[in-house]
Amino acid sequence: FQPRDRKKILVVDDQGFNLTALELILKHKCGVDTGKYLVKADGGLKAVQIIKENVAMNHGAACDFDLVLMDCNMPDLDGYEATLQIRQHLYEHGIKQPLISAVTGHTEDSYVKMAIESGMNQVLAKPVKSPF
């Protein structure tokens, strides 16, 4: 997976180990130039802030993220609420929505339902395994 043009991947997790693990999978298994295309956020609030700043940098006309890998359980702002806020902000600006994938250890039906209802496109189970 190589992001289109100057598009980027946002990885969101409050655990540094998980951020590093996802970065290594994207770099070594998926061939992503993580130095160029990857942005990391250590929580839901930071993720929303990064998206809003990116939209502002693009004068409200675009978002440079194609993919968001979102942890669901974070202390500052959980992934469900962060996703709702990101979706709402982009909707208000008429901007194309990125793919948002939940990355969580909770894969029971009730959690998958919450993820989808919050606007996430899919759920990836931790520990994340590379598809390659």
C-alpha positions in Angstrom: 0.0 0.0 0.0 1.5 3.3 -1.0 -0.7 6.3 -0.3 -1.9 8.3 -3.3 0.1 11.5 -4.1 1.0 13.0 -0.8 -1.6 11.1 1.2 -0.7 9.8 4.6 -1.5 7.2 7.2 -2.4 8.2 10.7 -1.8 5.6 13.4 -3.5 6.2 16.8 -2.7 4.4 20.0 -2.0 5.4 23.6 0.6 2.6 23.9 4.0 3.3 22.4 4.7 -0.3 21.8 1.6 -0.6 19.6 2.5 2.5 17.6 5.9 1.0 16.9 4.6 -2.4 16.0 2.1 -1.0 13.5 4.9 1.3 12.1 7.2 -1.7 11.6 4.4 -3.8 9.9 3.6 -0.9 7.6 7.3 -0.4 6.8 8.7 -3.9 6.5 5.6 -6.0 5.4 3.7 -3.4 3.4 6.5 -1.4 2.0 5.3 1.9 3.2 7.9 4.7 3.5 6.9 5.5 7.1 9.3 8.4 7.3 7.4 10.1 4.5 3.8 8.8 4.8 3.2 7.9 8.5 2.0 10.2 11.3 1.5 8.8 14.8 -0.8 10.1 17.5 -0.7 9.0 21.1 -4.4 9.3 21.8 -7.8 10.2 20.4 -7.5 13.9 21.2 -4.2 14.2 19.4 -5.7 12.3 16.4 -8.6 14.8 16.1 -6.2 17.7 16.5 -3.9 16.3 13.7 -6.8 15.9 11.3 -8.2 19.4 12.1 -4.7 21.0 11.7 -4.2 19.1 8.4 -7.6 20.3 7.0 -6.7 23.9 8.1 -3.3 23.6 6.4 -5.3 22.7 3.2 -7.5 25.7 3.6 -10.5 23.5 4.5 -10.4 21.8 1.1 -8.7 18.5 1.7 -7.4 16.0 4.2 -4.0 14.4 3.5 -4.9 11.1 5.2 -6.1 8.0 3.2 -6.0 5.7 6.2 -6.4 5.9 9.9 -5.6 2.9 12.1 -7.5 3.7 15.3 -7.1 2.1 18.7 -10.5 1.9 20.4 -9.7 2.1 24.2 -7.7 5.2 25.1 -7.9 7.3 28.3 -8.1 10.8 26.8 -10.7 10.2 24.1 -11.6 6.8 22.9 -11.4 5.7 19.3 -15.1 5.6 18.9 -15.6 9.3 19.8 -12.4 10.3 18.0 -13.8 8.7 14.9 -17.1 10.5 15.3 -15.4 13.8 15.7 -13.1 13.2 12.7 -16.0 12.1 10.5 -18.1 15.2 11.5 -15.2 17.6 10.9 -14.5 16.3 7.4 -18.2 16.1 6.6 -18.7 19.8 7.6 -15.9 20.7 5.2 -17.2 18.5 2.4 -14.0 16.5 2.4 -13.5 12.9 1.2 -13.5 10.6 4.2 -10.5 8.3 4.8 -10.7 4.6 5.6 -10.8 4.3 9.4 -9.9 0.9 10.7 -10.3 0.0 14.4 -7.3 -1.8 15.8 -8.4 -3.4 19.0 -8.2 -6.4 21.3 -12.0 -6.3 21.7 -13.5 -8.3 18.8 -16.7 -9.4 20.4 -19.9 -8.5 18.4 -20.8 -5.6 20.7 -17.5 -3.9 20.2 -17.5 -4.5 16.4 -21.0 -2.9 16.4 -19.8 0.1 18.3 -16.9 0.5 15.9 -19.1 0.4 12.8 -21.7 2.7 14.4 -19.0 5.3 15.3 -18.0 5.4 11.6 -15.1 3.0 11.4 -15.0 1.0 8.2 -13.6 -2.3 9.6 -12.1 -3.9 12.7 -8.6 -5.4 12.9 -7.9 -7.6 15.9 -4.8 -7.1 18.1 -2.3 -8.4 18.0 -2.2 -7.2 14.4 -0.7 -9.7 12.0 0.6 -8.6 8.6 -1.5 -9.9 5.7 1.7 -10.5 3.8 
